[in-house]
Amino acid sequence: MEDGPGRGQRLLVVRNASGIGFEVALDRGFDVASATWRGINIGWNSANGLPWPPNSIDAEDGVGFYRNFDGFIVTCGLDHIGGAKRSDAGHFIHKHRKAVFNPLHGRISSQRATLSGYGIDWSASEPVIWAEGVVRQSSVFGENLLLRRRVEIDVFGNDIRLIDVVENQGFRPTPHAILYHVNFGYPFLGESTQVAGDLNRDVVSAFNGEDKRPRADFVDYFQETPVVCDLPEASVEEQETPPNIG
C-alpha cells in the first residue's frame, strides 16, 4: 500500500485457481482485509481505508475501534469482546493495576504480527496456499497473550480457513475472549438478500421478510441467532433473490 491512509503496512495478496482472492493484513492482527470471488467483491471495507498506524483504540471513551474498523475479517479479543468497560484486575496482583480498561472489542486487531512464513505446499494431498504469523497482546504487569494464526486455502478449493491457537505466556491466569467479526459487503449483500441453513426458523423468517432498503434512520443493532444443528458442523447460506416487481 503506497498511498492513502494505509500507506506503510504489509499485505499478503492471495489468489487461487477457483477465483478466490483475499489479502492478509500482517500489521492489523493478521486479519483478512479484503475478499473477492472471480473479481466480485465479497467483503466489506469502510471509509477508514485500513489506517496505518492505527488510531488509538482507547480514545473516545473506548470506541476508537471505529476509527480503525475495516475489512472482511476483524478479530476481536484476546481478553475482551463487546462494549468498552472497566474490569477488575486483582488477578494480576499489582499495586498500580487495580482495574483494567477494555476498549470496544479488545486490542488484537490493531497489533502488528510477526510473519513466520508463507507459500504453497505442493506436497499436500490437495495443494494449499498458506501463511503463518504470531500476534502478541501484552502489558508489563498485565496480560501476555500470544495468537498463533495460520491462514490457508486449497489451490483448487473454495474455503478460506483460519487456524488459531491462543497461549497465555504470562505468569498469572488471565481472561480470554475471541470473536471473529466477519463483514460481508455489496454486491454479495443487497436489498434482496435471503438467509437459510441451520438457524432458528423464526429469526430466518423475520430477516427474509424485512425491508432491507437503505433509510435515513438506520441504526447499528445486534441480534444473537441460535444455531439449530446436532452435527459437528453447521451451515448458513446467503443468496440473492430477484426483487418483486409490481
C-alpha beads as a LAMMPS data file, in Angstrom:
LAMMPS data file: protein, C-alpha beads

246 atoms
245 bonds

1 atom types
1 bond types

-500.0 500.0 xlo xhi
-500.0 500.0 ylo yhi
-500.0 500.0 zlo zhi

Masses

1 110.0

Atoms # bond

1 1 1 0.000 0.000 0.000
2 1 1 1.867 3.040 -1.280
3 1 1 -0.761 5.762 -0.924
4 1 1 -3.623 6.830 1.307
5 1 1 -4.386 6.101 4.982
6 1 1 -2.902 2.579 4.853
7 1 1 0.481 3.535 3.476
8 1 1 3.396 1.695 5.071
9 1 1 1.723 -1.529 6.179
10 1 1 2.322 -5.043 4.857
11 1 1 -0.210 -7.126 2.944
12 1 1 -0.045 -10.648 1.558
13 1 1 -2.123 -10.981 -1.616
14 1 1 -3.598 -14.459 -2.173
15 1 1 -5.220 -15.780 -5.367
16 1 1 -6.225 -19.367 -6.082
17 1 1 -7.330 -21.290 -9.171
18 1 1 -11.013 -21.228 -8.155
19 1 1 -11.156 -17.452 -8.455
20 1 1 -10.973 -16.609 -4.741
21 1 1 -8.779 -13.676 -3.794
22 1 1 -8.029 -12.097 -0.430
23 1 1 -5.466 -10.013 1.424
24 1 1 -3.869 -10.785 4.782
25 1 1 -3.134 -7.621 6.764
26 1 1 0.006 -8.507 8.711
27 1 1 0.055 -5.266 10.668
28 1 1 -3.596 -5.457 11.681
29 1 1 -3.824 -8.679 13.665
30 1 1 -3.057 -10.952 10.684
31 1 1 -6.682 -10.434 9.646
32 1 1 -8.227 -10.854 6.200
33 1 1 -8.570 -7.322 4.871
34 1 1 -10.464 -7.953 1.630
35 1 1 -12.103 -10.834 -0.209
36 1 1 -13.283 -11.327 -3.787
37 1 1 -14.656 -14.151 -5.931
38 1 1 -13.863 -14.009 -9.641
39 1 1 -13.301 -10.309 -9.249
40 1 1 -16.614 -9.689 -7.464
41 1 1 -16.397 -8.111 -4.031
42 1 1 -17.474 -10.334 -1.138
43 1 1 -16.137 -8.414 1.849
44 1 1 -16.784 -5.017 3.351
45 1 1 -14.435 -2.075 3.599
46 1 1 -15.187 1.181 5.357
47 1 1 -14.179 4.745 4.555
48 1 1 -11.323 4.357 7.076
49 1 1 -9.056 2.788 4.463
50 1 1 -7.088 0.408 6.732
51 1 1 -5.370 3.303 8.567
52 1 1 -1.726 2.837 9.460
53 1 1 -0.562 3.317 12.098
54 1 1 -3.920 2.542 13.670
55 1 1 -5.748 5.159 15.689
56 1 1 -5.765 4.720 19.454
57 1 1 -8.368 2.146 20.412
58 1 1 -8.561 3.673 23.908
59 1 1 -9.711 7.028 22.508
60 1 1 -13.276 8.365 22.601
61 1 1 -14.178 6.521 25.790
62 1 1 -13.020 3.222 24.337
63 1 1 -14.670 3.287 20.909
64 1 1 -11.536 4.254 18.975
65 1 1 -12.025 0.837 17.343
66 1 1 -14.482 2.535 14.983
67 1 1 -11.668 4.717 13.594
68 1 1 -9.809 1.552 12.517
69 1 1 -12.713 -0.791 11.736
70 1 1 -12.262 -2.082 8.189
71 1 1 -12.001 -5.450 6.482
72 1 1 -13.585 -8.799 5.703
73 1 1 -12.498 -10.473 8.951
74 1 1 -11.641 -8.420 12.035
75 1 1 -10.551 -10.473 15.052
76 1 1 -11.807 -9.218 18.423
77 1 1 -10.067 -10.130 21.696
78 1 1 -7.878 -11.513 23.099
79 1 1 -9.089 -10.756 26.609
80 1 1 -12.316 -8.877 25.857
81 1 1 -15.106 -8.644 23.262
82 1 1 -18.154 -6.410 23.259
83 1 1 -18.615 -2.875 24.584
84 1 1 -15.972 -0.809 26.345
85 1 1 -15.830 -1.314 30.108
86 1 1 -13.571 -1.492 33.135
87 1 1 -12.847 -4.857 34.733
88 1 1 -11.258 -5.954 37.977
89 1 1 -7.527 -6.631 37.659
90 1 1 -6.963 -8.265 41.022
91 1 1 -5.720 -11.456 39.333
92 1 1 -2.559 -9.598 38.257
93 1 1 -1.692 -8.875 41.930
94 1 1 -0.092 -5.491 41.284
95 1 1 -0.403 -2.331 43.371
96 1 1 -0.842 0.015 40.391
97 1 1 -3.221 -2.200 38.418
98 1 1 -6.434 -2.498 40.378
99 1 1 -8.618 -2.317 37.266
100 1 1 -8.108 -2.789 33.530
101 1 1 -9.787 -0.758 30.804
102 1 1 -11.237 -2.889 27.997
103 1 1 -11.873 -0.921 24.785
104 1 1 -14.594 -1.973 22.368
105 1 1 -13.810 -5.461 21.000
106 1 1 -10.352 -5.584 22.572
107 1 1 -6.901 -4.791 21.213
108 1 1 -5.696 -7.621 18.986
109 1 1 -6.918 -6.242 15.643
110 1 1 -4.582 -3.239 15.982
111 1 1 -1.474 -5.269 16.855
112 1 1 1.343 -5.919 14.394
113 1 1 2.151 -9.560 13.583
114 1 1 5.473 -11.330 13.213
115 1 1 5.413 -13.207 9.901
116 1 1 6.529 -16.819 10.342
117 1 1 6.263 -17.801 6.694
118 1 1 4.079 -18.196 3.623
119 1 1 3.999 -20.185 0.404
120 1 1 2.362 -23.061 -1.460
121 1 1 2.570 -26.637 -0.198
122 1 1 2.579 -28.733 -3.362
123 1 1 3.335 -31.931 -1.402
124 1 1 -0.061 -31.943 0.342
125 1 1 -2.801 -34.263 -0.913
126 1 1 -4.566 -31.085 -2.004
127 1 1 -2.064 -28.292 -2.804
128 1 1 -2.578 -25.470 -0.307
129 1 1 -1.640 -21.775 -0.164
130 1 1 -0.713 -20.816 3.385
131 1 1 0.583 -18.013 5.608
132 1 1 1.522 -18.153 9.290
133 1 1 2.208 -15.478 11.859
134 1 1 2.092 -14.657 15.553
135 1 1 0.372 -11.675 17.146
136 1 1 1.003 -10.676 20.751
137 1 1 -1.173 -8.690 23.152
138 1 1 0.862 -7.811 26.206
139 1 1 1.453 -5.385 29.046
140 1 1 4.015 -5.269 31.823
141 1 1 2.191 -6.421 34.975
142 1 1 -0.756 -7.370 32.765
143 1 1 -1.774 -9.957 30.200
144 1 1 0.699 -11.680 27.879
145 1 1 -1.356 -13.479 25.257
146 1 1 0.024 -14.891 22.020
147 1 1 -2.114 -15.689 18.971
148 1 1 -0.577 -18.170 16.530
149 1 1 -2.529 -17.972 13.260
150 1 1 -2.413 -19.965 10.047
151 1 1 -4.485 -18.762 7.088
152 1 1 -4.859 -21.246 4.250
153 1 1 -6.845 -22.054 1.148
154 1 1 -6.572 -25.011 -1.227
155 1 1 -5.184 -24.078 -4.646
156 1 1 -8.337 -25.541 -6.230
157 1 1 -10.629 -25.082 -3.204
158 1 1 -13.454 -22.842 -2.066
159 1 1 -12.786 -22.463 1.685
160 1 1 -10.669 -19.857 3.491
161 1 1 -9.502 -21.444 6.750
162 1 1 -8.248 -19.662 9.867
163 1 1 -6.491 -21.973 12.339
164 1 1 -5.840 -20.183 15.630
165 1 1 -4.119 -21.135 18.879
166 1 1 -4.054 -18.673 21.786
167 1 1 -1.447 -19.172 24.517
168 1 1 -1.145 -17.427 27.861
169 1 1 2.593 -16.752 28.138
170 1 1 2.229 -14.769 31.352
171 1 1 2.751 -15.946 34.909
172 1 1 -0.829 -15.270 36.046
173 1 1 -4.196 -16.582 34.888
174 1 1 -5.862 -14.060 32.594
175 1 1 -9.270 -13.726 30.933
176 1 1 -9.539 -14.838 27.308
177 1 1 -12.176 -13.990 24.715
178 1 1 -12.198 -14.145 20.928
179 1 1 -14.742 -13.163 18.288
180 1 1 -14.441 -13.359 14.507
181 1 1 -16.158 -10.245 13.120
182 1 1 -16.959 -11.388 9.557
183 1 1 -18.141 -8.497 7.396
184 1 1 -19.858 -9.063 4.049
185 1 1 -20.453 -6.276 1.572
186 1 1 -22.140 -5.221 -1.635
187 1 1 -22.794 -6.743 -4.143
188 1 1 -22.585 -10.002 -2.201
189 1 1 -25.166 -8.487 0.137
190 1 1 -28.006 -6.396 -1.223
191 1 1 -31.637 -5.455 -0.766
192 1 1 -32.835 -8.900 -1.896
193 1 1 -30.504 -10.976 0.324
194 1 1 -32.097 -14.092 1.874
195 1 1 -30.607 -16.416 4.520
196 1 1 -31.119 -20.141 5.091
197 1 1 -29.420 -23.001 6.910
198 1 1 -29.175 -24.367 10.437
199 1 1 -30.721 -21.317 12.091
200 1 1 -33.819 -20.591 14.154
201 1 1 -36.734 -20.539 11.699
202 1 1 -38.442 -17.542 13.301
203 1 1 -35.265 -15.483 13.022
204 1 1 -34.769 -16.533 9.386
205 1 1 -38.369 -15.675 8.530
206 1 1 -38.121 -12.262 10.191
207 1 1 -34.856 -11.433 8.418
208 1 1 -36.064 -12.553 4.996
209 1 1 -39.290 -10.588 5.379
210 1 1 -37.858 -7.251 6.479
211 1 1 -37.364 -4.226 4.241
212 1 1 -33.604 -4.008 3.577
213 1 1 -33.588 -0.796 1.572
214 1 1 -31.291 1.945 2.924
215 1 1 -33.067 4.524 5.059
216 1 1 -32.090 7.665 6.915
217 1 1 -32.973 6.371 10.399
218 1 1 -30.993 3.108 10.177
219 1 1 -29.007 2.302 13.339
220 1 1 -26.499 -0.352 14.302
221 1 1 -28.047 -3.276 16.151
222 1 1 -27.005 -6.686 17.422
223 1 1 -29.065 -9.855 17.210
224 1 1 -27.982 -13.211 18.601
225 1 1 -29.198 -16.080 16.445
226 1 1 -29.103 -19.648 17.825
227 1 1 -27.725 -22.415 15.613
228 1 1 -30.086 -25.394 15.335
229 1 1 -27.936 -28.395 14.491
230 1 1 -26.883 -31.634 16.218
231 1 1 -23.999 -32.262 13.804
232 1 1 -20.325 -31.306 14.266
233 1 1 -20.702 -28.667 11.553
234 1 1 -23.497 -26.210 10.779
235 1 1 -24.202 -24.239 7.620
236 1 1 -25.542 -20.774 6.905
237 1 1 -26.382 -19.833 3.333
238 1 1 -26.980 -16.425 1.811
239 1 1 -28.441 -15.825 -1.612
240 1 1 -29.772 -13.003 -3.716
241 1 1 -33.328 -13.364 -4.994
242 1 1 -34.836 -11.304 -7.804
243 1 1 -36.808 -8.331 -6.440
244 1 1 -40.580 -8.398 -6.677
245 1 1 -41.772 -6.106 -9.437
246 1 1 -45.361 -4.928 -9.135

Bonds

1 1 1 2
2 1 2 3
3 1 3 4
4 1 4 5
5 1 5 6
6 1 6 7
7 1 7 8
8 1 8 9
9 1 9 10
10 1 10 11
11 1 11 12
12 1 12 13
13 1 13 14
14 1 14 15
15 1 15 16
16 1 16 17
17 1 17 18
18 1 18 19
19 1 19 20
20 1 20 21
21 1 21 22
22 1 22 23
23 1 23 24
24 1 24 25
25 1 25 26
26 1 26 27
27 1 27 28
28 1 28 29
29 1 29 30
30 1 30 31
31 1 31 32
32 1 32 33
33 1 33 34
34 1 34 35
35 1 35 36
36 1 36 37
37 1 37 38
38 1 38 39
39 1 39 40
40 1 40 41
41 1 41 42
42 1 42 43
43 1 43 44
44 1 44 45
45 1 45 46
46 1 46 47
47 1 47 48
48 1 48 49
49 1 49 50
50 1 50 51
51 1 51 52
52 1 52 53
53 1 53 54
54 1 54 55
55 1 55 56
56 1 56 57
57 1 57 58
58 1 58 59
59 1 59 60
60 1 60 61
61 1 61 62
62 1 62 63
63 1 63 64
64 1 64 65
65 1 65 66
66 1 66 67
67 1 67 68
68 1 68 69
69 1 69 70
70 1 70 71
71 1 71 72
72 1 72 73
73 1 73 74
74 1 74 75
75 1 75 76
76 1 76 77
77 1 77 78
78 1 78 79
79 1 79 80
80 1 80 81
81 1 81 82
82 1 82 83
83 1 83 84
84 1 84 85
85 1 85 86
86 1 86 87
87 1 87 88
88 1 88 89
89 1 89 90
90 1 90 91
91 1 91 92
92 1 92 93
93 1 93 94
94 1 94 95
95 1 95 96
96 1 96 97
97 1 97 98
98 1 98 99
99 1 99 100
100 1 100 101
101 1 101 102
102 1 102 103
103 1 103 104
104 1 104 105
105 1 105 106
106 1 106 107
107 1 107 108
108 1 108 109
109 1 109 110
110 1 110 111
111 1 111 112
112 1 112 113
113 1 113 114
114 1 114 115
115 1 115 116
116 1 116 117
117 1 117 118
118 1 118 119
119 1 119 120
120 1 120 121
121 1 121 122
122 1 122 123
123 1 123 124
124 1 124 125
125 1 125 126
126 1 126 127
127 1 127 128
128 1 128 129
129 1 129 130
130 1 130 131
131 1 131 132
132 1 132 133
133 1 133 134
134 1 134 135
135 1 135 136
136 1 136 137
137 1 137 138
138 1 138 139
139 1 139 140
140 1 140 141
141 1 141 142
142 1 142 143
143 1 143 144
144 1 144 145
145 1 145 146
146 1 146 147
147 1 147 148
148 1 148 149
149 1 149 150
150 1 150 151
151 1 151 152
152 1 152 153
153 1 153 154
154 1 154 155
155 1 155 156
156 1 156 157
157 1 157 158
158 1 158 159
159 1 159 160
160 1 160 161
161 1 161 162
162 1 162 163
163 1 163 164
164 1 164 165
165 1 165 166
166 1 166 167
167 1 167 168
168 1 168 169
169 1 169 170
170 1 170 171
171 1 171 172
172 1 172 173
173 1 173 174
174 1 174 175
175 1 175 176
176 1 176 177
177 1 177 178
178 1 178 179
179 1 179 180
180 1 180 181
181 1 181 182
182 1 182 183
183 1 183 184
184 1 184 185
185 1 185 186
186 1 186 187
187 1 187 188
188 1 188 189
189 1 189 190
190 1 190 191
191 1 191 192
192 1 192 193
193 1 193 194
194 1 194 195
195 1 195 196
196 1 196 197
197 1 197 198
198 1 198 199
199 1 199 200
200 1 200 201
201 1 201 202
202 1 202 203
203 1 203 204
204 1 204 205
205 1 205 206
206 1 206 207
207 1 207 208
208 1 208 209
209 1 209 210
210 1 210 211
211 1 211 212
212 1 212 213
213 1 213 214
214 1 214 215
215 1 215 216
216 1 216 217
217 1 217 218
218 1 218 219
219 1 219 220
220 1 220 221
221 1 221 222
222 1 222 223
223 1 223 224
224 1 224 225
225 1 225 226
226 1 226 227
227 1 227 228
228 1 228 229
229 1 229 230
230 1 230 231
231 1 231 232
232 1 232 233
233 1 233 234
234 1 234 235
235 1 235 236
236 1 236 237
237 1 237 238
238 1 238 239
239 1 239 240
240 1 240 241
241 1 241 242
242 1 242 243
243 1 243 244
244 1 244 245
245 1 245 246
